[in-house]
């Protein structure tokens, strides 16, 4: 299955129709007839996505969403709320309740599946971050600090400078991130020179027909912007291009002329996701560092050195190239610990490690092999 989706709606026919649409895309669909059932099922099954109707019988979809987002077991799961057509207040209420997306009735199958695919991608990052935090907690480490409340940077790329300035004026006072206006034809040059944003808001007509779609591909192809949030602003006539944008890697869509509050709420959600993705990468890098480095000396540890040495030996056998290996230890090191204490012994190890590092090439492997032994 492509993923598990929980549908909650107090009208059985609605649930069945939605299940058929999603099951045809090979999603594993489970159902809940009320809000309380949805909350209990979500806690028990941990789906990848939750779709709530605005009316769940015993509570509103907005109340259920708020409860899901305050429960540590379900807070990371993306939530979409189905809202009445042509009801801006319902859309704003859904986003304020913490929903990651709203889906307007009647549900169009093409739009539905494109939105679901985008939300599933977001779910994967949140789930992995949650899993790593749970593992760290189980191992006795403190929970990873959440640094993503700090302001980020948003780049606005409109179909014209005037459109981008209108967006910026509408967002004033509603987002606390740095906002910059970029031209479509200068964006890649700015990125090349290190001017990177956390979020890119791109008009579907930026730079001309289909240029906005090309920018999405360019942003996803570059290491510096691969994890950036991308929001595409489109008109009703650009619907197919907008849905294509989701599959090219855009994170969200906004209809041109939408309420500025809707744009602000969507950008806040995307900024939070971007900061979570950054935090995930940080914890991964830190985990690798802790797993491969000796905490005292900063050198590689035995767990890293042995497979690395094995790789060097295999390559040497294959190429006929020689390599040199030195395994050394500190003479009478036990007497240092016995006479002056372990703190002094640690200081000696650090000095020896630094002297070895200063006298070897950067390409050489240097590791603390164990105790007072160095490789």
C-alpha positions, 0 to 999 in steps of 0.5 A: 500500500502507498500509505494509510489514510483515516477518513472521518465523516458522519455520513456513511455515503460520503465515507464510501465515496471517498474511500473508493477514490483513494483505494483506487490509488492503492491507499489503505483506507480506514474509516471513523463515523464520529469525531471521538472515533477518529481521535481513538482510531488515530491514536491506535493506528497512527495513519499517514494522513487524516481527512476530516469532514467539517461536521463529524456529528459529535463535534466539528472537524475543526475541534477534532483537528485541534485535539489531534494536533495537541496530542503528542501521539498524533500531532505529527500526522497531516490533517486535511479538513473538507470544507463547503464550497465558496466558504472562505471563513471555513477555510480560514477556520480549518487552517487556524485549527491546525489543518495542513490542508482543506479540501473544498466540496465537491471533491475533484478526484484529480485535485484530491489525489494530487493533494494527498500525494503532497501531504504524504511527502510531508508526513514522511518527514514528520514521522521520521523526526518523531521516530528519531526523537522517540529513539533518542528518548528511549536511549536516555538522551534528552529530547531534541531541542526544537529550534524551528521557532526562529524566523526564516526567510521567504522569497516572493516571485510574482508574475510581476514585481507589482504582484509580489509587492501586493503579496508582501503588503498583505502579509505585513504583520501576519508573518514574522519572517524576513520577506524578499522579492525576487525576479524569476530570471534572477532567482537561480543567480541569487541562489548560486551566490548563496542567497537562500530562502526557506520558502519560495512563493512562486506565481504559476506565470512567473517569468512567462508560460510554464516558467514557474514549473521549471523553477520548481524543478530547478529548486528541487535539483539544487542541494541548497534549495532541495528541502526548501518549501515551495508554494505556487500561486495560480489562477483558476485557469492554471489548475492543471499546471498547479496540480502538476506543480505538486507532483514536481515538488511544490508543497502547497497551492494558493489560488490567486486572490485568496485572503492574505490571512489564508496565505499567511497561515499556509506559509506558517505551516510550510515554514514549520515543516521546513524547520522540522526538515532542517532539524531532522537533517541536523539530528541525522548529522549529529547522530552520525557524528556521535556514532563515528567520533570519539567524544573525548578526542574528536577523532574517529572511533573504532566503529568507524575505523575498522570498516574504513580500514577494511575498505582501504585493504580491499581497494589496495588488493584490487589496485595493487597500491600499498598502504601504511598502517600504524597502531600505537599506544601510550607507554605506562598510561595506567601510571598517569591515571593512578598518579594524577587521576583520570582527568589528567589522563584524559588531558594527555589523550587529547594532547596526543590526539592533537599532535597526531592530527597536526603531523598527519595529512588530511587524507589520512585516517586517524582514530582512537582505537580504544583506551590509549591506542591510536590507529 
